[in-house]
Amino acid sequence: MPKWLPLAAIVGLLFLWFAIGLNVPVGQPSAEIPYSQFKHLVSENAVERATFHGGEIRGELRGRTVTAPSGEQVARVIAQVPEIGDTTLVPLLDTHGVEYSSEPADDGVGRWISGLLPWIILIAVYWWFWNRTYSNLAGRLGGREVGDFLSGSAKSVKGAREQVTFDDVAGQDNAKREVSELVEFLRDPDRYTNLGAEPPHGVLLMGPPGTGKTLLARALAGEAGVPFFHISASEFIEMFVGVGASRVRKMFDEAKKRAPAIIFIDELDAVGRARGTGLGGGHDEREQTLNQILSEMDGFAGHEAVIVLAATNRPDVLDPALLRPGRFDRHVTLDLPDKDARRAILKVHTRKVPVAPDVDLDTVAAGTPGFSGADLKNLVNEAAMASARAGEADVTMHQFDEMRDKLLMGSVRTLAIQPDERHRLAVHEAGHTAVAHFLPNADPLYKVTIIPRGRALGGTHMLPEIERHTLPEDYLQDRLAVMLGGRMAERALLGTVSSGADDDIRQATQLARAMVSRWGMDEAVGAVDLRQSDEHPFLGREIAQPRHFSESTAHAVDQAVHRLIEAAEARATAVIQDHRRQIDALIESLEAQETLSRTEIEKHLGAAEGRGAVAAE
């Protein structure tokens, strides 16, 4: 409904009320004159037409106007006929050729309407102000209608168009196996309940963002063919205490009516954080909502085939009452995919994308370590968009490479770099490259570039041959040397260092401190946990804590970190001095071409020994 419509209706009613009260036809202004003046106008042949209406006579003037009370000149007049009657009026009208007629007098309807209109107008005004006040309130509450606000916004997804199955969930075979038995229960719950078995009413899906927790929940509902209620935990929380708990009750009631069904609560930590914690005390609305969820999950009867799935990235901050048996007692972890899983995910996301014959998904999967399922989907989409912008009919391997570099390193920047700065940049990146190439435990090289991307002026990029779940000490020592190789190359070849190693020093220091204080990789310090920060559930991040070890121990940690950094610098410097001639050729080629692939790097540095080749392009 247009916002101006109620106001227009009120104005119209007011105009009609006044028109009826004055007994004046709407849209025809008139002037009320004495009866004697009316007869005088008739005598002067100034009246063309007259109408008798109850106790008054209305006349339309011919060639004359009179002044209305408003000051307007009008050609209509109204006069009250004397109650004693005037037998001379009609002959006077006949004598001067005035057309006259009569209209029936008011039978009370007009007066009845005139008396009722003020009440109608009052109700309309009240309704208009209430509507404006409610609209403002609804706007502050997110623009939802009253029904949606009170009952929540759980969305029921069911139908062929929304159907998702386990075939659409690639790379999470372990998680699919853990939830597959729930499909059998939802398809035939009586087979289990007749034997007294009760499946887990709560399943908690845990894992980093983008690993497919929501997709797995929808696939479970799709495989079982049951209603799927999906809501984010943050949608329970509103400005009014008790609204969230009401929404929980109504959502569970609806799911029980349509059982077997699945309720999926996304981002459970938004409402399920541990109670009694926080710098600012509790949160009444959040805690009442959490209590209602706990109560509803305890209230499941044996015959109610409703399974509650929840997803979170932070299981460590959840309230212990949520995780006890009978609630979310089954935990399913979804990890970042390994190389084979990434290849399977890419196959799913490229099913509807026309890819060129040169696209090798194995190479793309090998070049995307640490990518989640959502990252891989975004990679495919970015490559398709780049191909569309280029006017190509399909997505080529070149587009996949470019978009992977964009996602990993950022977009290409155009900077005016001076020749001496460009040479220093080439020396820096050649140092990283040479150290990574010649140290036996470093990851294989992928490419090196001095083209500015994102926040970096250049970069040396490596691709691990295997998916590492633990980091050996010799691998970490070589990694430290690679981080500091650029700085050591500047010192060895140019005689000075620059601020370009800022991020390298920061990362190397963090890694060395972790080796000493967390992983016990220094004999002098020993295997003692000496970290100085901890994660707190009420903040969701690390904050500094008072040091729980002595000054001498802190000094020992600092000395151990310095020893690791100095040893890494020495290893990097030795590599650079031993291969000075090859590095000079690499610098010259890098300045000329700006980007070198692994094959081109090996032309200058030789083939890497002891490590298998990784396709770079």
N, C-alpha and C positions, 0 to 999 in steps of 0.2 A: 504494500500500500504506500503511495507517495506520502511524504511527510507533510505536504501542504494540504492534503485532502481534509483531515479533521478540522483544521482552522477555517478552510473555505466553507465547510458545512455549517460551522457555528456562525460565521458572518452572514450566510444566506438565511439561516433561521432567524437571526436578529432582524434582518431587513424585512422578512415576511411578517414578523410580529408587529413591527411598527406600521407596515402597510395595512394589516388587518385592523390595527387599533385606530388608524385614521380613516379606514374605509376608502382608501384611495387606490385605484388600480396601479399595480406595480409598473414603473417605467413611464407614467404620465403625470408630470408635475401640475398642480392646480393652485389657485388662489381662492380663499374663502372671503366672500363679500357679503354685505347686508342684502336682505331681500329687496329693499326699495331700490338699491343700486342695480340689482339684476333686472327689475322691471324697467328701469330707466334705460339700460342697455338694449332691452327688447324694443323699446319705443324708438331708439335711434337706429334700428335695423342692424345692430352690431352682433346679434345672436343668430347663429346659423342653425344650431341644432340643440335641443334640450331633452333631458332624461329625468323622469321622476323616479327617485329611489328612496322609498320609505318616507321620511320626513324632510327630505332635502331635494333640491333640484340642481342638476349639473348641466352646465351649458358650454358649448364650444363657440368661440367668438369668430366673427367674420371680419378680417382686415383690421383687427384691433388687438391690443394686449393689455394686460393689467399687471400690476406689481405684486408678486407673491411675498409672503412673510420673509422669505430668504433673500429678497431683493431681486429675484430673477423675474424677467418679463415672460409671462405665460399666456396662452390662448385658451385656457380652460378655467372656469369659475365654478364655485359651489356656493349655494345659498340655502339657508334653512327656511322652509315654508312655515308660515305662522300656523299654530295649532287651531286657531279659530276658523281657518279656511279662507280662501280668497277666490270668489266666484268670477273675478274679472281677469284672472291670469290666463285661462285658456282662450277666451275671446281675444285677449291681447296678442297671444301667440299666433292665433289664426289670422288676425288682421295684418301682422307683419311677416307672414309667410315663414314662420319658424317651424321646422320639423320637430315633432316631439313624440316621445314614447315613454313607456313605463317599465321598470324592472321590479320584480318581486322584492319586498322588504326582507331584511334578515330574519331568519326563523330561529335564531339562537345558536346556529352552528358556528357562525363567525365569532360570536362572543365566546363560545365554548373553546374554539381553537385558540383564540386570543388568550384565554385564561390558562390553557394547557401549555402553550408555547414557552412561557418562562421556565416551567419545570423541565421541559425537554432541553432547553438551552442550558440550564444548570447541570443536568446530567451529562450533556455533551462536553461542557467545559471541564467537569470533573474527570471524565474519561480521557480527554485530551491531555490534561496535566499528568494523570497517572501513566498514560502511555509514554510521555516524554521522560518521566522519572524512571520508569522501568527500562526504557531503551538505554539511558545513561548507565544504569546499574548493570544491564546485560553487557554493555560495551566494556565496563571495567572487569567483568567476569569472563571475558574472552568472546563475547558476541554470541553466546549460546542461548537457546530458548529455555524457558522455565523447565520444561520436561527433561531436556537434555542435562540441564544444570543439576537437577535433583537426582536423576537416575544414572548419571555418568555417561561415558561415551564409549563403552565397550562395543567393539565392532564384531559382528558375526560374519565370518567369511565361509561360504560354502557354495559350491557350484563349479561347473566345468571350466568357466573362464578363469577362476581363481585357483584351480586345482594345481597343487604342487605335490610331487612324490619324491621318494628317495632317489630316483634317477636324477633329479635336479640338484641333489646335494652331493657334490663330488669332493673327494679329498678328506672326508671325515668318516672313514669306514668304522673306526672303533666306536665313535659316538653313535652311529646308526645301529651297530650291533647291540649297544647297551639299551636302546629304546625300542628295538624291534619287537620285544615281547609285549610291550604295551599295545602294539597294533593288534595282536591276537586277542588281548583282553577286551579292547574296545569293540572288536568285531563280534565277539561272542562272550560277553561277560558272564552269562549263566554257567558256562563250563567251569569257570573258576569259583564263582560264588557257591555253586552247589557242593563243592568240596571244602567250603569254608576258607578258601584262599582270598586274601585281600591284596591287590596290587598296591604299589606305593602311590599314595594320593598326591605326593609332591615330588617333582623332579626338578633339580636345579641345574641349569645349563651354565657352565662357567667357561670363560675364555677371553682372550683379548678382543678388542673391537674388530668387527668385520670378519670374524671367523665363521659366521653362519648360524648363530644361535636361533634367531627368529626364523630363518629359512628351515632349519631342522624341525622346529615346532610346527610350522605349517605343513611340512612334508609328513610329519607323523599324523596330523589330522587328515591329510589327503589320502594317505595309505589306508587309514581306518575308515574313511568315508563318514566322519562324524562332524557335528558343528564345531567351529573353532572361534572362541571368543578371545579377541586380542585387545589389550589395553596397556598403556604405559603407566607405570606406578606413579609417575608425577601427575597424571590426570586425576588421581584420587584427592590430591591436596588442593584445597581452595582456601579462600580467606575466612570462611565460616567454619568453626569447629563443629564436627559431627557430619558434615557433608560427605567426607571421604568414607566414613564408616557406613553411611547409608548407601553409598554407591556399591561398596563391597557386598552388602547384604543383597541388594537387588541383582547384581551380576551373578552371584552364586545361586540365587533362587532361579534365575532364568536358565542357567546351565543345568540345574537339577531337573527342571521341567523338560529339557530337551536331551537328557542323558540317553545314551552315552555321549559325552562331549568333552572338549578340552578347553581349559581356561589358560591363556598365556599372558603372564604379567612381565612386561619388558622393563629393564632397568630396575630390578627389585630393590636395589640399594637406596633408591630415592625415598622409599617409605620404610624399608626394613632395616635401617641402621640400628646399631646397638642402642638400647635405651639407657638413660642415665649418664650419657657421655656428652661432651661438647663444652666449648668455652662459655657459651651463653645459656646453659641450662637446657631443659627439655623443650619439646615442641608438641603442644597438646594435640593439634590436629593430626600430625604424623603418627604420634603414639597411639591415638585412638583408632586410626585406620589400621595400624599394625596389629593392635589387639583384636580388631574385628576379623582380620585375615586369619589370625591364629584360631579364633573361636570358630570360624566357618570351617576351617580344615579339620578341627577336632569334631565338628558336628556331622561329618559324613556318616551315613548309614551304610551297612554292608551291601545293600542292593543298589546304591547310587554310584553308577559308573561314571564318575567325573574325575578327571586327572588334571591337576594344576601344574603347569610348567612355568618356570620363571627363569629369567636370564639376568646375569650380572657380570660386570667386569671386575668387581671388587668383592669377592666372597669373604675376605678377611674382615670387612666392616659390618657384616650382617649380625643381627641379634641372635644369640645362641638358641632362643626359643624357636626360631624358624627352622633350625637345623636338626632338632631332636627327632627321634623316630616317631612316625605318625604324621609328620609334616613334610618338610623338604629333606627326606632322609636318603634320597638317591641323588648322587652328584655325578654329572656327566661333564667331562672336561673336553673342550674343543681347542686344539692347539693350532698354531700357525702351520700351514701345510708345508711338507717337504717337497723335494723336486718332483717325485712321481705324483703327489697329490696336486701340485700346481699344474702339471701337465693335464691331469684329469679335469681340473676346474677350467682351464683354458679351453678344453674341448667342449665343455658345456656352454661356455659363453660365446664360442665362435660357431655354434650350430646354425644360427641365423645370420651370420656375417660372411659375405663372400670373400674368402681369403685367396691370395695368389698362390700359384704352385711353389714359389720359393719360400713360403712361410714354413718354418720348422718350429713346431710348438715345443719340442724338446729343448731347443736352444733358447727359446723365450723363457721356458720354465727354469732353465739353469741360470739365466741372467736376472732372475727376480727373487733372490733369497730374501726372506723376511717379509715377502708380500703376503697379505691375507687374501681371502676369497674376494672381499670387497675391493681390494687394491687391484687384483687381477681383472675383475669386471670393469673397473675404471680404466685400466690399461687398454683393454679391447675397445671400449667405447671411445677413448681418446684417439686410438689409431684409426678407427672407422671415421671419426670426425675429420681427422687430418687428411685422410684419403678423399673424403667428400669435398673438402676445401680445395684440394689439388685437382679435382675433376677426374679422378681415377675410378675405374669400374670395380676394382676390388682392393682389398687391403694388402699391402706388400710387407715384406720383411723390413724394408727400410723404415716404414711408418712405425712398426713395432719398436725398432731400435731407437728411433727419435723420441717416441713418446715415453719409453722406459727411461731414457736419459733425462727427459723433462721431469718425470715424476721423482727420479732419484736425486737429480742435481739442480733442478729448476730450469726456467726458460733462459734462452740465450740473451745476454745483454750486450748492448753496443756501447763500448767505452773507448775513449781516446787514450790509449796507453802509449807512453813515450818509449822510444827504442831501447833505452837503457833499462827501463822497468820491464819491458817485454823480455829482454835477455835474462834479467834476474828471475823472472817468473819461469822461463824455460829451464834455467839451472835448478831452481827449486823443485819443479815437477820431475825433472830428470833424476834428481837425487832420490826422491821417493821411488821412482820406477826402478832404478838400478838396485837399490837395496832390496826391494820386493822381489826382483828377478833373481838375485844371486843368493839370498838367504834360503836355506832348504825348507824351513817350516812356514814360510809366508804363503798366503793365498796366491793363486795364479793371477796374473795381470789380465785385465780386460781391455783397457785403453787408457791413454793419457792425453790430456788436452790442455791448452792454454787459452781456450775460448771462455770468457766469463759466463758463468751460469749461476742463476740465483744470487746468493751472497758471496760466492767464491769466484776468484779470478782465474782459477784453473783447477784441475783435479787429476789424481791418479786413481783409477778404479780397478778393483780386484773382484774376482768372483770365486767363492770357495768351491773346491771340488766336491766336498762332502758336507752333509748337514751335521754340524757339531752340536752336541748336547753338553759336553764338558770341554773345558779349555785347558790343555796341558801347559805346563810351565814353559817348555821350550817354544811352544807356539806363541805364548804371550810375550816372551822376551824378543822374539823376532818381530812381533807386531809393534812393540815399543820402538825397535830400531827403524822400522819402516816409517812410523809416525815422525821420527826425528831426522829422517834421511834428507828431507828438503833443506832443513836448517843447516845440517852438516855440509851439504853440497855448497850452499852459499858461502859458508866459512872457508871451505877448502879451495873453492875455485874463484871466489870473488874477494876473499879476505875479510869480509864483514857479513853480518846477518841483518835481517830486516824484520819489520812487524808482520810480514806475511806468514810467519810461523806461529802466530797467536793461537789459533785454534788447535794446531798440532801440539803445542806445549800444554794446553788445557786438557786435551784428551789423554795425552801421555801421562800427565800428573794424576788424573783420575784413575787411569788403569793401574799405574804403579802403586797408588795408595790402596786400591782394592786388593791387589796382590799381597800387600803386606798386612793390612788390617782386617781383611775378611777371609782370605784364602790361605793364610799362613805360609807364604812362599819366601820367607826370609828366616834363615836359621837363627839369627841373633834375636829376633822378636819372638819367633815361635808361633805355634798354632793357637792363637788367642783371638777372640772376636773383639776388635778394638774400634769398630765403627762408631762415629760420633753423631749419628742421626738415626731416627727411627720413624716408622710410618704410624700415623695416628688415625683411627677410624673416623673421628669427628672432623678431621681436616682433609683426609684423603690424599695427603702428600707428606713428604719428609720435612721435618723441622729439626733444628739443632737441639741437642739435649745436653745437660750438664755432663762434663767429661767424667767417666767412671773409672779412670785410671790415672796414675801418678804423672807428674811432670817428667820424670826420668823415662817413663814408658813412652810418653808423647815425643820426647826427644829421640828415643830409639826408633820410633816409627818414622820420624822425619829423616833421620840419617839413612834408614833403609830405603826410603823412597828416593833419596838423592843417589844412593849407590845404584839402584836399578836404572835411573835416568842416565847416570854417567856411563854405566856399562853399555846401555843402548846407544849412546852417542859414540862410544868408542867402536862398537861393532859397525855402525853406519859409516863412520869415518874410514875404517879399514877397507870396507867394500869400495868406497869412492876412490881411495888412493890406489887400490889394486886394479881398478878398471877405468882409469882416467881417460885413456884414449877412446874406448867405446862410448863413454859418457859424453865426451866432446862431440863425437859424431851424432849421438842421439840428440844433443842440444841443438846442433845445427839443423838437423832434420825437423825437429819439433818447431823451431822458429819459422821454418819454411812452410810446413804443412799444417801447423796448429793442432792437429789431432792425429794420433798414431794408434793403429790397432795392435793387437798382440803380435800378429805376423810381422808387421813393420818394426815393432820393437825388437823382436828376435833377430831381425836382419842386422841390427847394430850390436846387440848384446849377446847373441848366440842363443841356442835352444836351452831352455831351463832343464836342469838335470834332476832326476828323481821325482818328477811330478808329471802327471798325464796332461796332455793338451786339452784345453777348454776352448770350444768354438767361440770366437768373439764376434763374428759377423755371419 
